[in-house]
C-alpha cells in the first residue's frame, strides 16, 4: 500500500522552540516515522515537516532490487543487492538522505538478509549474485519443537533461505551495508532477524559499527514464538517489543482494562521499539496479521500511550501520523520530555492510580508533564481530582488544545486540580476516545 499524503502541519506556539535539538550519532531515537512503502522522491518532499513535529528518525522501505510486484510485501523479497531499485534510484535515495540531514532527521534503512524472492524465474535458485549452493534445502518451520533449528535453517513462507554461514553470502550483504552507509544512512532495521542466528546478526552489527565508527542506531525485528524470546537477540541491538504490543492490544481493545498497563508485560529493555501497530499487525495489509485490532482507533490510542512513555523507542506508521491529531502532539511531548530529562529534570514515567477506571489512564512524567487517555465511548468528567501522592504540582499546558491546568496544595496539605481550562472548574474532563499531553509551564501561564 502507498501512502501519498503525510501530515505536514507545524506544531504551533512555543512547542516549536523545543525542536532545534537532534539526536546525536548513535543516540536512541526520540521517535521513528515509518514511511513504509513510499517512494523516496515522495518522502523527500515532506521529510522536513517531520522535524517540526518532533521526529528524530525516519525509516524507509528496503532499497535493494526486489520482486517487482506492486504490493508492499514484494520489497521484502530481494533479487539483487548490488542494485538500488523499486522505491527509487540510488540518486533519489541520496537526495532524500541529504535533505533529511539538512532538516536534522536521521534515516534508518530496512535490510532483508534472511531470504530471497520467490518468483518463477528463480525456481532453480540462480539469482544475479547467488546460486543454489548459497541456500539451505527447502524445509518447513516448526515454531514449537523446542529448538531453533527450523527457524534459522528452513524457508520462511516458501522464500528461499540463504545460508548465512557462507562467506560469499555475508560479503554480498556487507557490500550492500557499505553502499548504504556511504550514501549517508544512519541506522538499520534487520527484517526477520529471528530467522538468522544471533551470532550472524551480531557479526553484521559489528561490521556496521566498524564501518560507521559506532554512529548508527540499529534494531532487529524479533517476533517471539514458542522457540524464540527477545532475550536471544536484545543483547545485540534493540528489538521490536511485541510483548508490549500484546499487552496494549488487550488493554485498549473493547472490554480491556487500562489499569493492567500500570506495570505492563514488555521486553526488559528501555531501547526496544514500541508501536501501537505496525505493518505486520494490520489486517488490511497482511492476511496473516499478528494479533490485529478489530478497531483501528484502539491502535491509535495505544500509539498515543507509547509516545507518552519514558521507555521504548516509538515507531509510528505514516498512515497513523495522519489518522488522528493527537499523535503528532505525542511526538512533540516526547521530544520535550527527552530534552527536559537531558537538563537534569526528573521525567520518570509513572501510571497514577488517581481515577481507578478501566477506560482512563493518567501517567506522570516526574513533575514535568503528564498524559491522559480516555478509550471509553463517553466523556470522562470528574469535579475533583486528588493528586496528593504524585509529583505533579504547578501549571501545565495541553499541547494540542492549548489550555492550562493548575495543581495546587491546599491548607490540608493535599494537592488537587484547581483549574481545568478555567478557574471556574477543577477536576478533569477528557472527551471520549481522546488523548491529551501536558507540559509544565511557569505559574504565570495559569493566571
Secondary structure, DSSP 8 states (H G I E B T S, - for coil): ------------GGGGGGGG----TT---SEEEE-TT--HHHHHHHHHHHHHHT--EEEE---EEE---SSGGGGGSEEEEEEE-SS--HHHHHHHHHHHHHTT-EEEEEE--SB----GGGTT---SS--GGGB-------TTSSSSHHHHHS-BTTB-BB-TTSHHHHHHHHHHHHHHHHHT--EEEETTGGGS-HHHHHHHHHHHHHHHTT--EEEE----BTTB-GGGTTTTSEEB-HHHHHHHHHHHSTT--GGGGTT----S-TT-EE-S--TTS-TTT-TT-SS--SSHHHHHHHHHHHHH-SSSEEEEEHHHHHH-THHHHHHHHHHHHHHHHHTT----EEEE-SS--SSEEEEEETTTEEEEEE-SSS-EEES--B-TTSS--EEEEETTT--EEEEEE-TTS-EEEEEESSTT--SEEE-TTEEEEEEEE-GGGG-
